[in-house]
Amino acid sequence: MKFRPLHDRVVVEALDAEEKTAGGIIIPDTAKEKPQQGKVIAVGPGARGDDGKVNPLDVKEGDTVLYGKWSGTEVKIDGKTLLIMRESDIMGVLA
């Protein structure tokens, strides 16, 4: 990818929502919710603190993360739809 996020920004590729419920009912496209899980594609160097030092991010490339439904800004890069968000928009990393 030819994109490098700045500061505490993270580029996330949304993972597809489930096609079926636990009971086996197929969910149509119009009823699907926005995905809230994604894979981290790229991370910035970190946020600059009050003392001028760069604080590294807690997430790294390849992590699977949970984020808010309406977090981030949707962009198209190299034909892929990606989300750019601040690290603070990420709620946690899935193990």
CORLIN-V680034 format. One record per residue. N is the residue number from 1. RES is the residue in one letter. PSI is psi in degrees with one decimal (* if undefined). BURIAL is 1 if it has 9 or more other ideal C-beta (glycine too) atoms within 8 Angstrom, else 0. Layout:
# CORLIN-V680034
<<N & RES & PSI & BURIAL> <N & RES & PSI & BURIAL>>
This chain:
# CORLIN-V680034
<<1 & M & 142.1 & 0> <2 & K & 41.5 & 0> <3 & F & 132.8 & 0> <4 & R & 115.1 & 0> <5 & P & 153.6 & 1> <6 & L & 157.1 & 0> <7 & H & -125.1 & 1> <8 & D & 29.4 & 1> <9 & R & 151.6 & 1> <10 & V & 137.9 & 1> <11 & V & 124.9 & 1> <12 & V & 135.9 & 1> <13 & E & 117.9 & 1> <14 & A & 136.9 & 1> <15 & L & 144.5 & 1> <16 & D & 142.6 & 0> <17 & A & 159.3 & 1> <18 & E & 139.8 & 0> <19 & E & -24.8 & 0> <20 & K & 154.6 & 0> <21 & T & 174.9 & 0> <22 & A & -28.8 & 0> <23 & G & -3.8 & 0> <24 & G & 5.7 & 0> <25 & I & 129.8 & 0> <26 & I & 130.9 & 0> <27 & I & 123.7 & 1> <28 & P & 158.2 & 0> <29 & D & -36.5 & 0> <30 & T & -21.6 & 0> <31 & A & -5.2 & 0> <32 & K & 144.9 & 0> <33 & E & 159.9 & 0> <34 & K & 140.4 & 0> <35 & P & 148.9 & 1> <36 & Q & 8.0 & 0> <37 & Q & 147.3 & 1> <38 & G & 167.6 & 1> <39 & K & 131.8 & 1> <40 & V & 123.3 & 1> <41 & I & -40.1 & 1> <42 & A & 150.4 & 1> <43 & V & 151.1 & 1> <44 & G & 175.6 & 1> <45 & P & -24.8 & 0> <46 & G & 167.6 & 1> <47 & A & 146.1 & 1> <48 & R & 125.6 & 0> <49 & G & 178.9 & 0> <50 & D & -27.2 & 0> <51 & D & -1.9 & 0> <52 & G & -6.7 & 0> <53 & K & 148.2 & 0> <54 & V & 123.8 & 0> <55 & N & 117.3 & 0> <56 & P & 157.2 & 0> <57 & L & 155.3 & 1> <58 & D & -23.9 & 0> <59 & V & 156.0 & 1> <60 & K & 167.4 & 0> <61 & E & 137.7 & 0> <62 & G & -14.8 & 0> <63 & D & 145.5 & 1> <64 & T & 123.2 & 1> <65 & V & 159.2 & 1> <66 & L & 137.3 & 1> <67 & Y & 167.2 & 1> <68 & G & 154.5 & 0> <69 & K & -40.1 & 0> <70 & W & 21.7 & 0> <71 & S & 149.3 & 1> <72 & G & 174.0 & 1> <73 & T & 127.5 & 0> <74 & E & 128.7 & 0> <75 & V & 158.8 & 0> <76 & K & 123.1 & 0> <77 & I & 126.1 & 1> <78 & D & 36.0 & 0> <79 & G & -1.4 & 0> <80 & K & 143.0 & 0> <81 & T & 119.2 & 0> <82 & L & 163.2 & 1> <83 & L & 134.7 & 1> <84 & I & 122.8 & 1> <85 & M & 163.9 & 1> <86 & R & 154.6 & 0> <87 & E & -31.5 & 1> <88 & S & -17.9 & 0> <89 & D & -15.0 & 1> <90 & I & 128.6 & 1> <91 & M & -30.1 & 0> <92 & G & 170.2 & 0> <93 & V & 130.5 & 1> <94 & L & 134.5 & 0> <95 & A & * & 0>>
